[in-house]
């Protein structure tokens, strides 16, 4: 194992170890958290287990970004075909629209029709995650060298075969980079879902804000940051694995 690979594994193992400690044995750092708690209130958040909060937090993120990935990939493929190039400006405008509105505004608009809980959070994260994946898909597919496509055509490949056997594999590292960006953004943004009663780590942060309990805010914030770091490192390794 070379030094770069070793550093990457250490960069992944260290935050995973800290995350496991906080998720299962956070009481071990209670004295440290108590230092930041200047009110007569509990130091550790005990209304729910951190493992359960992490599960629900990541569930909403993966569901939203999974759906965004499917839609963005399909649209990205369609607008890079000869028959769909005229729709690229429209598709780009729609994808941009998702990031034009702040997630809080999307939540407020979604509540009357979807109610409180998981659904409005899914909609907000889905819309917010479309743009990076769509843009990276389009960029990756458009960067396929013409000479490679001509060679594939000369080998007798159909348009569909060229797409699945040549274009998508070459564009995959760029597409993964877009998915990584959307995931990292969504992991942090998902905390606002707790304002509309969606289960997740935002629940801890909001509880801390409402009670002026800095210990709660730190617990929720650090857990979200660790999850984002781990996700980023995993996708960096995926990008390097599929890079040619």
C-alpha positions in Angstrom: 0.0 0.0 0.0 1.5 3.3 -1.0 1.6 6.4 1.2 -1.3 8.1 -0.6 -3.6 5.1 -0.1 -2.5 4.8 3.5 -3.4 8.5 4.2 -6.7 8.0 2.5 -7.5 5.0 4.7 -6.5 6.9 7.8 -8.6 9.8 6.7 -11.6 7.5 6.5 -10.9 5.4 9.6 -10.3 8.3 12.0 -13.7 10.0 11.5 -15.5 6.6 11.4 -14.0 5.7 14.8 -15.0 9.1 16.3 -18.5 8.7 14.8 -18.9 5.2 16.3 -17.7 6.6 19.7 -20.2 9.4 19.6 -23.1 7.2 18.4 -22.6 4.4 20.9 -20.7 5.8 23.9 -21.1 9.6 23.9 -21.3 9.6 27.6 -17.5 9.1 27.6 -17.0 12.7 26.5 -19.7 14.1 28.8 -17.1 16.0 30.9 -15.9 17.7 27.8 -19.4 18.6 26.6 -20.3 19.9 30.1 -17.6 22.6 29.7 -19.7 24.2 27.0 -23.0 23.9 28.8 -23.5 27.0 30.8 -27.0 26.3 31.9 -28.6 23.9 34.4 -29.7 21.3 31.9 -28.7 17.8 30.7 -25.4 17.6 28.8 -26.2 14.5 26.7 -29.2 14.4 24.4 -31.3 11.5 25.6 -34.7 12.0 23.9 -33.7 9.5 21.2 -30.6 7.3 20.5 -28.0 8.8 18.2 -27.9 5.6 16.1 -31.6 6.0 15.4 -31.2 9.7 14.5 -28.3 9.0 12.2 -30.3 6.2 10.5 -33.2 8.5 9.8 -30.9 11.4 8.8 -29.1 9.3 6.2 -32.3 7.6 5.0 -33.9 10.9 4.0 -30.6 12.0 2.4 -30.1 8.8 0.4 -33.7 8.6 -0.7 -33.7 12.2 -2.0 -30.3 12.0 -3.7 -31.1 8.6 -5.1 -34.2 10.0 -6.8 -32.3 13.1 -7.9 -29.5 10.9 -9.4 -31.9 8.9 -11.5 -33.8 12.0 -12.8 -30.6 14.0 -13.4 -28.9 11.0 -15.2 -31.8 10.4 -17.5 -32.2 14.1 -18.3 -28.5 14.5 -18.8 -28.4 11.6 -21.2 -31.4 12.8 -23.1 -30.2 16.4 -23.6 -26.8 15.2 -24.9 -28.3 13.1 -27.6 -28.8 14.7 -31.1 -32.6 14.5 -30.7 -32.6 16.3 -27.3 -29.9 19.0 -27.6 -32.6 21.7 -28.2 -33.9 20.9 -24.7 -30.6 21.5 -22.9 -31.3 25.1 -21.9 -34.7 24.2 -20.6 -33.4 21.3 -18.6 -30.6 23.4 -17.2 -33.1 26.1 -16.2 -35.3 23.6 -14.4 -32.3 22.1 -12.6 -31.1 25.6 -11.5 -34.6 26.3 -10.2 -34.1 23.8 -7.4 -31.2 25.8 -6.0 -32.8 29.2 -6.7 -35.3 28.7 -3.8 -33.7 28.1 -0.3 -34.6 24.7 1.2 -36.5 26.5 4.0 -38.7 28.2 1.4 -39.3 24.8 -0.3 -40.3 23.3 3.0 -42.7 26.1 3.7 -44.3 25.7 0.2 -44.5 21.9 0.5 -46.1 21.7 3.9 -49.7 22.7 2.9 -49.9 19.9 0.4 -47.5 17.3 1.9 -47.9 18.0 5.6 -45.2 17.8 8.2 -42.6 15.1 8.5 -40.4 13.3 6.0 -42.1 14.2 2.7 -41.4 18.0 2.5 -37.8 17.3 3.5 -37.5 14.8 0.7 -38.8 17.3 -1.8 -36.4 20.0 -0.6 -33.4 17.8 -0.7 -34.4 16.3 -4.1 -34.7 19.7 -5.7 -31.5 21.0 -4.1 -29.5 17.9 -5.2 -30.5 17.9 -8.9 -28.2 20.6 -10.3 -24.7 19.2 -9.4 -25.6 15.7 -10.7 -27.2 17.0 -13.9 -24.4 19.4 -14.8 -21.7 16.8 -14.1 -23.6 14.2 -16.2 -23.8 16.7 -19.1 -20.2 17.7 -18.8 -18.9 14.2 -18.6 -20.9 13.0 -21.6 -20.0 16.1 -23.7 -16.3 15.6 -22.9 -16.2 12.1 -24.6 -13.5 12.5 -27.3 -14.9 12.5 -30.8 -12.1 10.1 -31.9 -13.3 7.6 -29.3 -16.9 7.8 -30.6 -15.7 7.4 -34.2 -13.7 4.4 -33.2 -16.7 2.8 -31.4 -18.8 3.6 -34.5 -16.2 2.0 -36.7 -16.4 -1.2 -34.6 -20.0 -1.4 -35.4 -21.4 -0.2 -32.1 -25.0 1.1 -32.1 -25.8 4.5 -30.4 -27.1 2.6 -27.4 -23.9 0.5 -27.2 -21.7 3.6 -27.5 -23.6 5.2 -24.6 -23.4 2.3 -22.2 -20.0 0.9 -23.2 -18.1 4.0 -24.0 -19.6 7.3 -22.9 -21.0 6.5 -19.5 -17.9 4.6 -18.3 -15.7 7.5 -19.4 -18.0 10.1 -17.8 -18.5 8.0 -14.6 -15.8 9.8 -12.4 -17.3 13.2 -13.2 -20.8 11.9 -12.5 -19.7 10.4 -9.2 -18.2 13.8 -8.3 -21.6 15.4 -8.9 -23.3 12.8 -6.7 -20.7 13.4 -4.0 -21.3 17.2 -4.1 -25.1 16.7 -3.8 -24.7 14.2 -0.9 -22.4 16.5 1.1 -24.8 19.5 0.6 -27.8 17.4 1.5 -26.2 15.9 4.7 -25.9 19.4 6.1 -29.1 20.7 4.6 -31.2 17.8 6.0 -30.8 19.2 9.5 -33.5 21.8 8.7 -36.0 19.0 8.1 -36.4 18.8 11.9 -38.1 22.2 11.8 -41.0 20.4 10.1 -40.9 17.3 12.4 -38.7 15.1 10.1 -36.5 12.7 12.1 -32.8 13.3 12.0 -29.8 14.9 13.7 -31.3 18.4 13.2 -33.5 17.5 16.1 -30.5 17.7 18.5 -29.3 21.0 17.1 -32.8 22.6 17.2 -33.3 21.3 20.8 -30.0 23.0 21.7 -31.0 26.3 20.0 -34.4 26.3 21.7 -32.9 25.7 25.2 -29.6 27.6 24.7 -27.8 24.3 25.3 -24.5 24.5 23.5 -23.7 20.9 24.4 -26.7 19.7 22.3 -25.7 21.9 19.4 -22.2 20.6 19.4 -23.3 16.9 19.5 -25.6 17.4 16.5 -23.2 19.5 14.6 -20.2 17.3 15.1 -22.1 14.2 14.1 -23.3 15.8 10.9 -19.8 17.0 10.1 -18.3 13.5 10.7 -20.9 11.9 8.4 -20.2 14.4 5.7 -16.4 13.8 6.0 -16.8 10.0 5.8 -19.2 10.3 2.8 -16.8 12.6 1.1 -13.8 10.2 1.6 -15.8 7.2 0.4 -16.8 9.0 -2.8 -13.3 10.3 -3.4 -12.1 6.7 -3.3 -14.9 5.7 -5.8 -13.9 8.5 -8.1 -10.3 7.4 -8.1 -11.3 3.8 -8.6 -13.3 4.6 -11.8 -10.8 7.1 -13.2 -9.0 6.0 -16.2 
